């Protein structure tokens, strides 16, 4: 340990520092190894994984917007078995703290993926992508219905000893009720926030830009929304929060921590600056030294009134 304590316990997930990289923006870690020492990242949240391989949505799937980007990748991934056999071992060799992000079409599918993960070593926690349509509920997203949120968290918790961290969707009218449902289902921490739904139009072709029409908006444009939601949840729900949504520099990270995030995740910022996670970690440590603070935890919720 250096002059300040940067370590974080996020609901049982032990992190050497509070900086994680968000699922879907960092691949499986090795894509960034020529830019950054991934062993120094607090946690690597790998690309979203489903039970079976997925090809994802039709292109175009990415579109840059003012202060952000839209993505409609559609959870393209090789499936849980390929991830465990071909991608996980390399990350384990690096000694990285690995968080698996999982998505399913039904409560039973989430439970099954979790059971498979729990039979393998090397994964430190499970992040639940609950912004997925439940095929057994007519396509309703898990993350927008408190009853479904609680059901899926409960089902996953029954299958694992690992910390379970639902990633909350901002596409709701009452984020606190969703967070409470996750807590009541047994969540160990909360990840906030996922992308906001949006779209873009090609005025020359007179068509939507994205092949899927709608996509998830991320980047600096959503930061004020993320800060507001984390502030609300921190005041009402006694669970540690992994905060993210448009973090581009150390000042952004500090804002998230001061509204209640125990740790932060960097997403779209990785595309702009592949070394951002390492730079923010150093920036946070420098800030603590300048403020005469002994540990990062001293800043959590400092701006909450």
N, C-alpha and C positions, 0 to 999 in steps of 0.2 A: 504493500500500500504506500502511496505517495503522501504528500503533505495534506491532501484532502481525501475523504472516503467517497468514491464515486459509485460504490456498489449499490445494487438495488435488489430487493426481494419483491417480485411482482406476483403476489398470490402463490408463492411457492416456486416461482421461476427465478432462479438465482442468476443475476446478470452482473458482470464485472463493472459495467457502467450503464447509464440509463438510455443509451442510444441503440435502437434496433433499426433494421431496414425492412420496409413493408413488403408484404407478399405481392408478387407479380411485378415488382420493380427491380428485383435483384437476382432473378433467375434462381439458380441453385448455388450461388456464391462464386463458383469458379469463373463465371463470365466477368467478374470484377477483379480477379486476382492480379492482373497486370497493373491495376490502378491503386489498389488499396490492400493493406494487410488485414484480411478478413478476420484474423484471430483477435484483432483489437476491437471488434464490434461487440456491443453488449449482447445482441441476439440477431441471428439471421432467420427471418421468417420466409420460408421457401415458397416457391410458386404454388398457387392453389392446386390441390390434388383431389381427384375424384376416384370412385371405385374402378371404373373402366376408363380407358383412354378416350380423350375427346379431341376432335379436330378444331373446335371453336367456331366462331361465326365467319360468315363470308366477308371478304375485304370489300372496301377499305375498313380498317379496324382501329386506326389511330388518326386523330385530327387535332392539330394545335389550335388553341383558342387564346384570346387575350388573357394573360395571367394564368394559363393552365392548359389542360389537354383533355380531350374526350377519348375514351377507349372502349371498344366493344370486342375484346379478345374472345370472350365466351368460354373462359376457363380451358383453353387449349392446354393439354397436359398428357403425359404418357400413362397415367393411371398409377394407383398406389403401389402395386407390386414392382413395377419398373423403377419407381422412385426409391423404394426401399433397397432394391438390389443393385441399381446402377448409379444412383446419385448420392444416396445417404452415406455410403462408405467413404467417399472422398471428403465429404464435409467432416465426418468423424475423425479422419486422419489429421485434419487441420486443428482439431481441438475446439471447434466453434460451438457456441451454444445455439442449438438448432430448435426452431419452433416449426411444427408442421401446420400448414393451413389446409383445412379440409372442407369439402362441399359435397352435398348430397341432394338427391331428388325426393327423399322421404326421410322420416325420422329413423326408420329401420336402417336406411343406407348410411346415415351418419354413424349410427351405433356400430355397424359392421366395419366401416373404415377404422373407427377408433379401436375396435377389438384387434384388428390386424396390426395397427401401430403399437398397441400395448404389448404385443408379443415380440417386439423388436427393441433392442437397446439403441441408445444414441440420440433419441428425441427428448427434449427437456420439457416441452409443453405443447398443447394443441390449441390453435386458434381456429375458431369456428366461423366460416364464411356463411352467414345466415341470410345473405341477400340473394338467395337462390329460390326459384319457384318450387313449391311442393306439389309434385305431380298427383299426389293423392288428395290434394285439397283444391283441385281446379286451377293450379298454377299460382296460387297466392304465395307471395314471398314469406318465408319464415320470419324474417326480421321486422316485418311490419305488423305482426299480430302477437300481442303479449302471450297468449295461450300457446301458440306454436313455439315461441322463443323458449318458454319454460319447458315445454315437452322435449325439444331437441337437446337442451342443456342437460336435463335430467337423464335422458337416454344415454348421452355421451358419458356423463359422470359415472354411470353404472358400469361402464366398460373399461375404465382406466384409473390408474393411481396418479396419472400426470395432472398438472394444473390445466384447467380448461378455461379458455379465454374467448368468449363470443365477441365477434367484431360487429358492432352495432351500425345499422343503416341510418343515415340522416334523413331518409325519405319518409319521415313520419311526422305526425303533428305533436306527439308528446314523447320525447326521448326518455324522460324520467320513468314513465310507466314501462317502457321496454327494458330499461336498465334494471328496474325492480323485478321484472319477470325473470331476467337472466340470473339475478341474485337468488331469487326464490327457487330457481332450478338447480342451484348449487354452484354457480360460476365462481371461480377463484379470483378472477380479475376481469376487466372489461377493456376491449380495444375500441377506440373511437377516434375518427369516424371512417366509415367506408365512403365511397364516392357518391356524389349527388347525381341524379339522373338529368341528362341534358341531350341536346341534339344540335346539329348544324345543317345549314342548307346551302347547296350549290346553286346560286342564282342563274348561272349560265345554262346549266343542264336542267334546272328547275326540279331538282330531286334532293332528297336528304343525302348528306355527304357519306354517312356511315352505311355500310351494307346492312347493318342491323337496325337502322333508323335511329335508335336511341343508344346512348353510351353513358359511361360513368365519368363525371367531371371531377378532375383532381387538380392539384397545384395551388399556387397562392390565392387564386380566386375563392377557394372554399375555406381559407383559414379563419375568417371571422365567424363563420357558421360553426366550425369545429370548436373554437374557443368558447363560444356561447354554450354549446351543448355539454362540453366537459365541465364547465363552471356549474351548470344546473345539476348535473349528475353527481359531481363531487359533494355538493351540499346535501343531497338527499339519499345517496346510496353509499354505504360504507364498504366499498371495494376499491382496491388499487386500480388505476387507469393507465393504459398505454395510449398516449395521445398522439394523434397525427392528423394531417390535413393541410398541406401547403407549407410545410417547414422548409425554409430555404437557407437559413443561417442560424447562428447561435442565438441571436435576439429572438427569433421565432421560437426556438426551442425553449428558451427561458419563459416566454409568455405561456406556453402550454404547461410547463411545470408549475408556474405560479397560479394557474387557474385550477390545478388539482391533479395533473398528470404525474405519476411517480416515475414514468419513463416515457420516451417519445419514439415515434417511428418516422423514418424518412422514406418517402415514396417517389413522387415525380421529380423531386430534387436530385435523385440519383442520376437521372437521365441528363440533367443539365451539368452536374458536377459529380463525376464518379467517386471523388474523394470526400464528398460532403460529410459522410458519417464520421470519418476520422477527424475532420476539421471541426465539426461541432463538438465532439467529445473533448478535444483540446480547448475549445472556446469555453465550454462549461467549467472545466477545471480552472482555467484562468480567471473566470468570473468569481468562482468561489474563493480563490486566493485573494483577489482584490477586495472582496467583501468581508474577508476575515471569517468565513464560514468553514466549519470542519467537515461537513458532509452534504451531499446533494439533497438528502431528504429534508434538510432544514428549509429548502425553498418550496417544497410541495404545498400548494394551496396558499402561498404567501399573499396573493392578491384577492383572495376570496373574502367577501364581507358578510 
